Amino acid sequence: MPGLTPNGRRITFIRGIDCDFQPSQVNDAMKVALMIGDVRLLEESVGIAGDIFILDAAVATATHFAKFSPAVVKKFLICVQEAYPVKVKEVHVINISPLVDTIFKFVRPFVKEKIINRITFHNDMESLYKSVPKDLLPEEYGGKAGSIVELTQMWKKKMAEYTGWFKEQEEKKANESLRPGSPKT
């Protein structure tokens, strides 16, 4: 999201779309999430005091949930928690349902305790506004940061600008023979 909170934190707003997808596409979605994060980090022009993630669980269904394998979720969360250069300060989950509790129990073993303690579930938007400045949210959520459509188009354009850079990154590989110690899985 554009703008920083008063304490200098960047907000990342994540909302799924209601669509049918194949389990094989979960890896693609996670890769795109990390690619967006890469661009965001490259474009960051000021130091930030951590990240706030807002997850809208409105479209989460049991059918969607069934397409996520524990192995893929574990790898993604290890990557985000251990290797990605962001400091997760807050995670807010909105539009919760009983299914969200089931999903949380599924991912909890893969999430560091420090991060678990930073997750807040909100029953309504007023509860979220007590933690996150309302103006920094998309218009559909009562904010002034632009509409979801505008923000999505902006990010699609931004990602296209980095096509060459992403292609270069695909060529970069670690030479595992140079890694000290035994391999880690």
Phi, psi and chi 1 to 4 in degrees:
 res  aa     phi    psi   chi1   chi2   chi3   chi4
   1 MET       -  146.8  -62.4  -60.7  -62.5      -
   2 PRO   -70.2  149.9   20.0  -26.1      -      -
   3 GLY    84.7  157.7      -      -      -      -
   4 LEU  -115.3  155.1  -62.2  175.2      -      -
   5 THR   -68.9  165.5   64.5      -      -      -
   6 PRO   -56.4  -27.7  -27.5   35.8      -      -
   7 ASN   -95.3   18.0   56.7   -3.8      -      -
   8 GLY    80.4   25.2      -      -      -      -
   9 ARG  -101.1  146.5  -66.1 -177.7  177.2  162.3
  10 ARG   -94.7  136.3  174.3   78.3   60.6 -152.5
  11 ILE   -99.2  130.7  -63.6  172.6      -      -
  12 THR  -113.5  120.9  -61.5      -      -      -
  13 PHE  -105.5  124.7 -167.6   91.3      -      -
  14 ILE  -121.7  121.4  -57.3  163.0      -      -
  15 ARG  -136.5  125.7  179.2  176.3   91.4  164.2
  16 GLY   -76.1  164.1      -      -      -      -
  17 ILE  -110.9  149.9   56.3  173.2      -      -
  18 ASP   -80.0   98.8 -171.2   12.9      -      -
  19 CYS  -149.0  162.6   67.0      -      -      -
  20 ASP   -92.3  130.4 -174.0   27.7      -      -
  21 PHE  -138.3  160.1   61.2   91.7      -      -
  22 GLN   -91.8  150.7  -60.5  -56.4  -49.3      -
  23 PRO   -54.5  -33.1  -27.6   35.0      -      -
  24 SER   -65.3  -21.4   60.8      -      -      -
  25 GLN   -80.7  -11.1  -66.9  171.7  -54.3      -
  26 VAL   -62.0  -43.3  171.1      -      -      -
  27 ASN   -59.0  -41.8  -69.8  -13.7      -      -
  28 ASP   -62.6  -42.6  -65.2  -22.0      -      -
  29 ALA   -63.4  -40.8      -      -      -      -
  30 MET   -68.0  -36.8  -69.2  180.0  177.3      -
  31 LYS   -64.4  -44.2 -177.0  172.7 -178.1  174.7
  32 VAL   -61.1  -40.6  168.3      -      -      -
  33 ALA   -59.0  -43.5      -      -      -      -
  34 LEU   -70.3  -34.3  -67.5  172.9      -      -
  35 MET   -64.5  -42.2  -70.2  168.6   71.0      -
  36 ILE   -62.2  -41.8  -69.2  170.0      -      -
  37 GLY   -61.2  -39.7      -      -      -      -
  38 ASP   -60.8  -46.5  -72.3  -14.3      -      -
  39 VAL   -63.8  -43.2  169.7      -      -      -
  40 ARG   -58.7  -43.2 -168.8 -142.7   98.7 -175.1
  41 LEU   -66.6  -39.4  -69.2  169.1      -      -
  42 LEU   -64.7  -34.0  -74.0  166.6      -      -
  43 GLU   -87.3  -12.3  -64.8 -101.0  -34.8      -
  44 GLU   -60.5  118.2 -158.4   67.4   70.7      -
  45 SER  -100.8  -10.7   59.8      -      -      -
  46 VAL  -130.7  156.3  -63.5      -      -      -
  47 GLY   -68.9  141.1      -      -      -      -
  48 ILE  -117.5  156.7   61.8  166.5      -      -
  49 ALA   -99.4   29.7      -      -      -      -
  50 GLY   119.1  174.6      -      -      -      -
  51 ASP  -118.6  145.2  -73.3   84.8      -      -
  52 ILE  -117.8  126.4  -62.6  171.6      -      -
  53 PHE  -109.9  130.0  -68.8   88.0      -      -
  54 ILE  -116.1  120.8  -59.0  173.5      -      -
  55 LEU  -111.3  120.4  -48.9  172.3      -      -
  56 ASP   -93.3  114.0 -176.3  -14.6      -      -
  57 ALA   -94.8   17.6      -      -      -      -
  58 ALA   -59.3  -36.8      -      -      -      -
  59 VAL   -97.9    4.2  -60.6      -      -      -
  60 ALA   -66.0  124.5      -      -      -      -
  61 THR  -127.0  164.1   66.4      -      -      -
  62 ALA   -61.2  -33.5      -      -      -      -
  63 THR   -64.5  -43.7  -55.7      -      -      -
  64 HIS   -62.0  -48.9  -67.4  135.3      -      -
  65 PHE   -57.1  -38.8  176.8   57.0      -      -
  66 ALA   -65.9  -17.1      -      -      -      -
  67 LYS   -88.0   -3.9  -64.3 -180.0 -178.2 -175.0
  68 PHE   -96.2  119.5  -74.2   78.0      -      -
  69 SER   -85.5  146.1   76.9      -      -      -
  70 PRO   -57.0  -36.7  -23.6   31.8      -      -
  71 ALA   -63.2  -43.7      -      -      -      -
  72 VAL   -67.1  -44.4  168.5      -      -      -
  73 VAL   -61.8  -43.7  171.0      -      -      -
  74 LYS   -60.9  -47.3 -179.4  179.7  179.9 -178.8
  75 LYS   -61.3  -43.9  -75.5  179.4 -175.3  179.0
  76 PHE   -61.9  -46.8  178.8   75.2      -      -
  77 LEU   -68.3  -35.0  -70.2  172.9      -      -
  78 ILE   -63.4  -44.8  -73.4  172.1      -      -
  79 CYS   -59.0  -48.8  179.3      -      -      -
  80 VAL   -65.2  -41.6  169.2      -      -      -
  81 GLN   -81.9  -34.3  -66.4  174.9   98.0      -
  82 GLU  -100.7  -32.5  -58.2  -66.0  -25.1      -
  83 ALA  -113.5  -23.5      -      -      -      -
  84 TYR   -82.7  132.9 -142.4   68.2      -      -
  85 PRO   -81.9   58.0   31.5  -34.8      -      -
  86 VAL  -129.4  152.8  -62.7      -      -      -
  87 LYS  -108.6  107.5  -67.6 -172.4 -177.2  -68.5
  88 VAL   -76.6  111.1  177.7      -      -      -
  89 LYS   -97.5  -33.4  -63.5  -64.3 -173.3  178.8
  90 GLU  -148.6  145.5  -58.4  172.3   41.0      -
  91 VAL  -131.9  125.5  177.5      -      -      -
  92 HIS  -119.1  130.3  -60.3  -83.0      -      -
  93 VAL  -114.0  123.2 -176.0      -      -      -
  94 ILE  -116.4  167.0   59.0  173.6      -      -
  95 ASN    54.4   52.1  -67.2  -39.9      -      -
  96 ILE   -80.8  155.5   57.8  175.1      -      -
  97 SER  -140.6  173.5   68.4      -      -      -
  98 PRO   -56.8  -29.0  -27.0   34.7      -      -
  99 LEU   -63.5  -33.7  178.2   63.5      -      -
 100 VAL   -60.2  -38.1  171.5      -      -      -
 101 ASP   -62.0  -41.4 -165.7   42.6      -      -
 102 THR   -64.1  -44.4  -57.2      -      -      -
 103 ILE   -62.0  -42.8  -65.5  169.6      -      -
 104 PHE   -61.9  -40.9 -175.2   64.7      -      -
 105 LYS   -63.7  -32.7  -72.6  176.2 -176.1  168.9
 106 PHE   -68.7  -43.4  173.2   75.3      -      -
 107 VAL   -88.9  -18.9  -59.7      -      -      -
 108 ARG   -50.8  -43.8 -174.5 -178.2  177.1  109.0
 109 PRO   -60.7  -19.6  -19.8   29.1      -      -
 110 PHE   -98.0   -1.4  -48.9  123.9      -      -
 111 VAL  -107.8  134.0  179.9      -      -      -
 112 LYS   -61.6  145.8  -71.7 -178.6  171.3 -177.1
 113 GLU   -57.4  -38.4 -166.2   64.2   31.9      -
 114 LYS   -59.5  -38.9  154.1  173.9  105.0  170.5
 115 ILE   -74.7  -40.0  -57.2  -63.6      -      -
 116 ILE   -55.1  -40.6  -72.5  172.6      -      -
 117 ASN   -69.0  -12.9  -65.2  -28.8      -      -
 118 ARG  -101.3    3.9  -64.5  175.9 -179.7  175.9
 119 ILE   -92.2  130.4  -61.3  172.9      -      -
 120 THR  -124.6  131.4  -54.6      -      -      -
 121 PHE  -100.2  131.2  -64.5   92.7      -      -
 122 HIS  -113.8  129.6  -61.9  -82.6      -      -
 123 ASN   -82.4  -19.6  -70.0  -42.9      -      -
 124 ASP  -152.8  167.3   57.8   43.6      -      -
 125 MET   -69.4  -32.0  -67.1  -55.7  -68.2      -
 126 GLU   -58.9  -37.0  -68.6  -56.6  -40.7      -
 127 SER   -63.5  -41.7  171.0      -      -      -
 128 LEU   -63.9  -42.1  176.8   65.4      -      -
 129 TYR   -60.8  -23.3  -61.1  153.3      -      -
 130 LYS   -71.2  -21.0  -68.1  175.0 -176.1  170.4
 131 SER  -106.3  -30.3  -58.4      -      -      -
 132 VAL  -127.5  132.7  178.1      -      -      -
 133 PRO   -58.9  123.5  -23.1   32.8      -      -
 134 LYS   -56.1  -40.5 -178.9  178.3  177.2  178.9
 135 ASP   -61.7  -23.3  -72.1   -9.2      -      -
 136 LEU   -85.6    1.4  -64.0  177.8      -      -
 137 LEU   -94.7  162.0  -62.5  174.3      -      -
 138 PRO   -61.0  156.1  -20.9   31.7      -      -
 139 GLU   -55.6  -37.7  -67.8  169.3    2.3      -
 140 GLU   -64.4  -14.8  -67.2   85.9  -16.8      -
 141 TYR  -112.6   20.3  -63.8   83.3      -      -
 142 GLY    89.3    3.4      -      -      -      -
 143 GLY   -94.2 -170.2      -      -      -      -
 144 LYS  -128.3   18.5  -63.2  179.0 -179.0  174.1
 145 ALA   -89.9   10.4      -      -      -      -
 146 GLY   105.4  165.1      -      -      -      -
 147 SER   -82.8  160.4   72.3      -      -      -
 148 ILE   -57.4  -41.9  -65.8  -77.3      -      -
 149 VAL   -61.5  -47.5  170.1      -      -      -
 150 GLU   -62.5  -44.6  -67.6  167.3  -18.6      -
 151 LEU   -65.0  -39.8  -66.4  164.9      -      -
 152 THR   -64.4  -44.6  -59.6      -      -      -
 153 GLN   -62.8  -40.2  -70.2  -56.6  -40.8      -
 154 MET   -61.2  -43.5 -174.7  -95.0  -47.0      -
 155 TRP   -70.7  -36.1  -88.2  105.2      -      -
 156 LYS   -61.3  -44.1  -76.1 -178.9  178.2  179.9
 157 LYS   -63.7  -45.0 -178.4 -180.0  175.5 -168.4
 158 LYS   -61.5  -41.7 -179.5   66.8   64.6 -174.2
 159 MET   -64.1  -40.0  -63.1  -62.2  -73.6      -
 160 ALA   -62.8  -35.0      -      -      -      -
 161 GLU   -62.9  -24.6  -68.8  170.5   12.4      -
 162 TYR  -100.4   14.0  -81.2   86.0      -      -
 163 THR   -53.8  -49.0  -60.9      -      -      -
 164 GLY   -59.4  -43.0      -      -      -      -
 165 TRP   -63.8  -42.6 -176.4   80.9      -      -
 166 PHE   -63.6  -38.9  -74.6  122.4      -      -
 167 LYS   -63.5  -39.4  -73.4 -177.5  179.3  179.5
 168 GLU   -61.6  -41.9  -75.8  177.1   30.8      -
 169 GLN   -63.5  -33.9  -61.3  -50.7  -57.3      -
 170 GLU   -62.2  -27.7  -75.1  -68.7  -39.0      -
 171 GLU   -79.8  -19.6  -59.6  -60.5  -43.2      -
 172 LYS   -82.7  124.4  -61.3 -178.5 -171.5  -64.8
 173 LYS  -132.8  148.2  -55.8  -71.5 -178.9 -160.8
 174 ALA   -78.0  139.5      -      -      -      -
 175 ASN   -92.0   94.5 -177.4  -11.9      -      -
 176 GLU   -62.6  -21.7  -66.9  -63.1  -32.5      -
 177 SER   -68.0  -19.3   67.5      -      -      -
 178 LEU   -89.3   -7.9  -60.6  175.4      -      -
 179 ARG   -73.6  127.1 -174.5 -180.0  -59.8  -84.1
 180 PRO   -72.3  149.2   23.2  -28.2      -      -
 181 GLY    82.5 -177.8      -      -      -      -
 182 SER   -82.1  156.3   59.0      -      -      -
 183 PRO   -65.0  147.3   -1.6    5.8      -      -
 184 LYS  -108.9  142.3  -65.2 -179.9 -179.8  178.6
 185 THR   -98.6      -   56.9      -      -      -
